[in-house]
Amino acid sequence: MGFAVQPARRINARMRLSLCALVCVLISLIAGAADAAAQKPDATETLRGAAQKSNLLMGTAAGADSLSEPLYSSTLAAQYSQLEPENEMKFGPIHPEPTTYDYAAADALVAFAQAHAMRVRGHNLVWQEQLPGWITHRLLPWTPADLNRVLASHIANVVGHYKGRVYAWDVVNEPFNDDGTMRSTVWYNSPGIGFAGQGTRTIEQALRWAHAADPTARLFVNEIGAEVLNRKSNAVYAMAKDFVKRGVPLSGIGLEFHVGPGFDQLDNLDSLNRNVRRLAALGLEVQFTEVDVRLPNNNAANLSVQAQNYKDLLNICLQQPACTAFQTWGFTDKHSWIPAIDHGHGWALPFDQNYRKKPAYLAMLKKLNSHSGTRVRFQSSR
């Protein structure tokens, strides 16, 4: 989201952020080393270690501002093998002005991940939310040709900056309506980048730009509400099938899973399993990218139901080798986004606000260990 800042103040703000990011990384590295030296847990005692034995990446979204918390950084390093910046790589934060790219916060997260042998998943390159003011409130209306140049340059710059350090990207985030039509967005048709009314051509172009900037990166389209079989997931599947047939550089589909405690009904789980299988049959990866299970309160009964939901979702992923990553949207209730966007709900993540392991954590760890050594590694044809 863009705010008007005077040039001198903007430069000073970026310098302070860069220094803060560097300090955060140094503190987190020291804390992580101390924690590792003190504990050195057996691999099967962490989500990260148990998932590795099942050829699965255990991921989480993370925030650069929280790296200075010792418990945050030590838990992140010990329990997770994949890190995705929660906000720091989105268009607004990373490209706040037309000729300004601010990589400080995202670089801090990438440095942390590299220091702890974690893979980095980039999020995201094309989305209609969290855009800077210079995109959304331009005095002169954008033309499709102008926006085409802006987006092409943005993708080339950001993907190029992280070439070889970010292994996968959510190239396009949440492009579909619930009925399977394309969302009306600045990138698609308001005014768009030149492909308004042409279905998934905007998505295709973004994928091609990202692939040109880093041919080795895994490229995903990430979607919410497309987890089970419905009109939106059918549209995602039709797009994926078309892209695979025509050689468009799509590596996989991200399914978000911002769900409530009633998601894991048998019909939902069966529908989810069938959806994952049909995407895998195309030779694509499927990653569960933003999992959280919101609750109305954290009484024992709700925590038990939540644990069952996490276990059931993880089980679906483990049953399909093409499901290569299971990622939660954060890991501690202390920094969850749910209370801010859904008043009266929260407690959505595997660790509580004091970093204590919740029943959801224990259920996932048990499920991972039960699959240890039994899951083949996915070999993508893409």
Secondary structure, 3 states (H helix, E strand, C coil): CCCCCCHHHHHHHHHHHHHHHHHHHHHHHHHHHHHHHHHCCCHHHCHHHHHHCCCCEEEEEECHHHCCCHHHHHHHHHHCCEEEECCCCCHHHHCCECCECCCHHHHHHHHHHHHCCCEEEEEEEECCCCCCHHHHCCCCCCCHHHHHHHHHHHHHHHHHHCCCCCCEEEEEECCECCCCCECCCCCCCCCCCCCCCCCCHHHHHHHHHHHHHCCCCEEEEEECCCCCCCHHHHHHHHHHHHHHHHCCCCCEEEECCEECCCCCCHHHHHHHHHHHHHHHCCCCEEEEEEEEECECCCCHHHHHHHHHHHHHHHHHHHHCCCEEEEEECCCEHHHCCHHHHCCCCECCCCECCCCCECHHHHHHHHHHHHCCCCCCCCCCCC
